[in-house]
């Protein structure tokens, strides 16, 4: 009995350290403006060193942040419960994040998510809405650039 109670307490303590994220709702200009960069790309590979996971991404599209490199490295926590994301080689992702001192970083409390979701997963609708919003935003910014040139 003591063993079972100890296990339950252990699992409860792990749960209390989980990353506390607020629901983000539908993407809008206010949320868009919070991020330094937004890119879509395929995971080339990941490397974990201690508590840090380095995600190397082949960028297919940059929506914000003037990311011109075809390949960037994004940093996240290597531990899911400590605000890391679980990205694997070959997956397509939409990354939202910060750029601090030249390094890109993200976490699960951003809008970052896998592009292809399982049927019925609410994240599937979110990703469609996010991409639709970002494409419209990109088109608008290109029109503004053309006008100012």
N, C-alpha and C positions, 0 to 999 in steps of 0.2 A: 504493500500500500504506500509506504514511504517513497518507494521508487517511482510509482505512478505520479504522485503529487510533485516530486522533484522534476520529473519530465514536463509536467504541465506548467510548472513555474518557469522552467527553462524556455519553453516555447512562448510563453506569455512575455518573457523579457525580450526575446528576439522581436516579437511583434511591436513592442513599445519603441524599438529603435528604427522602425520602418520610416521611410521618407514621407513626411506629411505634406502631401500636395493638395492644393485647392482646385476644385473643378474650374476649368478655364472657359467653358461655354463656347459659343461660336466666335470664330476669329473676327477681329475688327481692327481699326487703325490704332487704337490705344495698345492692344496687345502686339501688333506688328512693330510699333515703335519701341517696344521694350527690348527687342533683340538687336544685337550688333550684326549678326549674319543669319541668313536662311539659305540653305542649299539642299538640293536633292542629289543623291548619288548611291553608288553601289559600294558595299564594304569590300575592300581589297583584302584586308587582313586586320587582325587585332593582336595587340601585345599587352600582356599584363605584367606590371612590375610593382610588387607590393600591393598597395591599395589603389593604384592608378591603372586604368585601362586606356590604352592608346588605340584609337580607331582610325585606320587609314582608309580614306574614302576617295573613290574615283568620282569626281564631281561631274554630273551630267547637266546641271542647271543651277545657276546662282540667282536667287530672288532678291537678296539684300546683302549689302556689305562689300560689294565689288570684289568678290572672290574670283580672281583671275586664274589661279592655279588649277590645273586639271586634277591634282591630287593634293588633299590636305589631311592633316592629322587632327582629330578631335579628341579631347581628353574628357574622361568621365570617371566616376568611382568604379572600382573593380568589384564592389559589393553591391548587389541589387538593393538590399535593404538600407544601404547608406547612400542612396540617391545616385546609383549607377544605372546605365541602360544595358540591356542584354542584346547587343548586336553581334551578329555572326557573319563570317565570310560569305559573300555572294548575295546577301540580302540587299534590297533597295530600301533606303530610308530617306525621310525628310527631316533634316536637322535644323533646329532653332537654337540659338545660343549666344554666348558672349565671347568677345575677343579681348583678352587681357594680356598686355605686354607681348603681343604677337602670337599668343596661343589661343586656339579655339577650344571652347568647352561647352558641355551641355549636361543636362540631367533629366530625369523623368518628370520633373515639375514644369518643364517647358512644353511646347507643343510637339517636340520631337517624337516621331513614331515611325514604325515600319510602314512602307507604302502599301504593301499587299497584306490585307488582314483576312482572317478567317471569316467565312460567311456568318452573318448574324452578330459579329463583333461591332459594338458601337464606334470603335476607333475607325472602322471602315468608312462610316459616314463622315466622321470628322476629317479624315484625310482627304476625302473627295471635296468637302467644303473648303478646307485649307488650300488645296491645289487650285481650285476654281478662283478663290479670292486672290491668291498669289499671282496667277496668270493675268488676271484683270489688273492688278497693281503694277505688274511688270509692263504690260501694254501701255498703261497710263503714263508711267515714268518715261518710257521710250518716246511717246508722243511729246512730252514736255521737253525732253532733250533735243528733239528734232526742231521744235519751235524756237528754242533758245540759241541754236547754232546759226 
